[in-house]
C-alpha cells in the first residue's frame, strides 16, 4: 500500500474517527509512531515475522534485494504496567 492509497481509503471516513493498530499479542493500540524507514521487501518467509525485513532472524541484508523507503506506523500500550500507569 502506498501513502496515496492510504489517504484515499482513509478519506472515506469521518476525520474524527480514531485509527488503531493491533496490539502486541491481543487488543489494539493507538498509532503513536510514524517513522520513515528503509527496508527490504518480501525477504522473510517465516510465518511469525512480517514479510519484509530485516528481522531478528535475518538482521543482515539479503544480497541483491534493494532497500525501499517506507512509512512505518506503530504504537504501544501507553497504560501498560511497564509504563507505571496501570
VMD Tcl script that draws the C-alpha trace (Angstrom):
set ca {
  {0.00 0.00 0.00}
  {1.26 3.47 -0.82}
  {0.71 6.73 1.03}
  {-1.71 7.86 -1.71}
  {-3.73 4.64 -1.43}
  {-3.92 5.01 2.36}
  {-5.04 8.63 2.06}
  {-7.75 7.66 -0.44}
  {-9.00 4.87 1.82}
  {-8.96 7.00 4.98}
  {-10.66 9.94 3.26}
  {-13.86 7.83 3.10}
  {-14.23 8.05 6.89}
  {-15.21 10.83 9.26}
  {-11.95 12.70 10.00}
  {-12.59 12.36 13.76}
  {-12.59 8.54 13.59}
  {-9.76 7.05 15.73}
  {-7.12 4.96 13.97}
  {-5.72 1.91 15.78}
  {-3.23 -0.91 15.16}
  {-3.08 -4.45 16.51}
  {-1.55 -4.79 19.97}
  {1.47 -6.94 20.79}
  {-0.44 -10.17 21.47}
  {-4.07 -9.03 21.53}
  {-6.16 -5.91 21.74}
  {-5.48 -2.64 19.92}
  {-3.25 0.41 20.36}
  {-3.46 3.95 19.07}
  {-0.92 4.95 16.44}
  {1.80 6.85 18.26}
  {4.78 6.19 15.98}
  {5.11 7.44 12.41}
  {8.61 6.93 11.02}
  {10.30 6.66 7.67}
  {12.42 3.51 7.43}
  {14.45 1.78 4.74}
  {13.67 -1.95 4.45}
  {13.88 -4.87 2.04}
  {10.54 -6.06 0.66}
  {9.44 -9.72 0.52}
  {12.54 -11.28 2.09}
  {11.13 -13.25 5.04}
  {9.15 -16.48 4.51}
  {8.74 -17.24 8.25}
  {5.05 -17.01 9.23}
  {5.78 -15.48 12.64}
  {7.59 -12.46 11.16}
  {6.38 -9.88 8.71}
  {7.18 -10.47 5.04}
  {9.56 -7.51 4.90}
  {12.89 -7.19 6.69}
  {15.21 -7.02 8.37}
  {14.07 -9.13 11.33}
  {15.78 -10.53 14.42}
  {16.06 -13.81 12.47}
  {17.56 -12.13 9.37}
  {19.34 -9.00 10.66}
  {21.80 -8.80 7.73}
  {20.61 -7.50 4.35}
  {19.60 -10.11 1.79}
  {22.02 -9.90 -1.16}
  {20.66 -8.44 -4.42}
  {17.43 -7.16 -2.86}
  {17.11 -3.37 -2.95}
  {16.12 -1.28 0.05}
  {12.85 0.67 -0.19}
  {11.87 3.74 1.84}
  {8.58 3.12 3.66}
  {6.40 4.81 6.27}
  {6.09 2.74 9.45}
  {3.00 3.18 11.63}
  {3.36 1.74 15.12}
  {2.12 2.12 18.64}
  {2.42 0.89 22.18}
  {0.20 0.38 25.19}
  {0.52 3.73 26.93}
  {-1.26 2.44 30.06}
  {0.79 -0.76 30.44}
  {2.22 -1.85 33.77}
  {5.74 -1.37 32.42}
  {4.99 2.34 31.97}
  {3.79 2.53 35.57}
  {0.38 3.80 34.60}
  {-1.82 0.77 35.25}
}
mol new
graphics top color blue
foreach p $ca { graphics top sphere $p radius 0.5 }
foreach p [lrange $ca 0 end-1] q [lrange $ca 1 end] { graphics top cylinder $p $q radius 0.2 }
display resetview
